[in-house]
Amino acid sequence: MKLKSSICISAALVSLALYALLRSDGKHKVRAKSVLDFLRTSPKQLYKLDAGWPRNPEYITGVPYDVAVDHVNSLVYIAQRGENVSKVLVFTEEGYFKSAWKTKTIDMPHGIFAEIEEEQLKSIWLTDVGQGSSGHTVKQYSPSGELLKTLGTPGLAGSCLSPLQFDQPADIFIKGEDEIYIVDGDGGLNNRLLKLTDEFSVQWKMGDNGTKAGQFYIPHSVSVDDVGRVWVADRGNKRIQVFDTITGEWMGSWDSCFLEDGPYSVRFTSDKKYLVVVQLNLSRLLLLAVPAIGEIGDCNVVNTIQMADGVRPHLVDVSAKTGSIYVAELGAEQVQKYVPLEKQS
């Protein structure tokens, strides 16, 4: 009886705390609604919300657009926008604030990616969609925020491949030592997928503006699996398209899962069983079954994480070590962490 009473008292205290937050304004209200919605979900969920992450939310003073996980050092890099804010923040995977970049070389960050090679963090890559003197570029930084390399012509939108130009590049994914994939762009002139060599020359290009196979309308996120397939969130066309990593050949597409809203982000879970897909306007995450080698078929929704209205999740990343999913949210102006209920490999 004492145990049952303690549980009831704890639940009541949680409810009172959430009620108090719901009566407040701003992102605290949205966060409380997100927690309440999650508590109402089915017990068959594959992930649970870590409602206390981050431990130092006051350091997120802008609008988070993307996250990148350095699982080697258990760090989370957050790309945010806003006036007079650091464009990149660093937290530990436990949720504690670590540092803020002081670089002035970023206009408007969109995608961010942690390049890990031989179990060491090599660099942090960032796509910049700004219209200022640093925009329309893809940039490589040291883990502390020192600019190492700039791809594209800063401040100048274009479509040229040599020299390389971008127009609001949306996302980057690096596989191994010599496979660099970029989707360009988040609106603007270009609707294309590029594969670059380790010397940053174009190995192949796929796509232009359109609805046919291999064409794009706002390619927004890119990810690569372990069996030679490139997955692109073709946001405006409400589909995911799949390409061969070697040739760039179109392999298939998924569209039946995206009748209401297009996919914004694609990342694989740490066990490679599922593709994590964001639908911003529906404020939800989908976990889609990854097809076997040689198959594409159509999408199969295995699990759904429904957030509160107005959260507006944008881009995500997954920790290869813990399996946790980190979500950058435009409406709630926060990053949330979902941890797997069962240990992943």
Salt bridges, closest charged atoms under 4 A:
ASP37 OD1 - ARG40 NH1 2.80
ASP50 OD1 - ARG55 NH1 3.59
GLU115 OE2 - LYS122 NZ 3.75
GLU117 OE1 - LYS122 NZ 3.58
GLU119 OE2 - HIS71 NE2 3.54
ASP128 OD2 - LYS139 NZ 2.84
ASP167 OD1 - HIS136 ND1 3.48
ASP171 OD2 - ARG267 NH2 3.53
ASP184 OD2 - ARG192 NE 3.08
ASP186 OD2 - HIS110 NE2 3.37
ASP186 OD1 - HIS220 NE2 3.82
ASP186 OD1 - ARG235 NH1 3.55
ASP225 OD2 - ARG229 NE 2.63
ASP226 OD1 - LYS175 NZ 2.38
ASP234 OD2 - ARG239 NE 2.76
GLU260 OE1 - ARG284 NH2 3.60
ASP317 OD1 - ARG267 NE 3.64
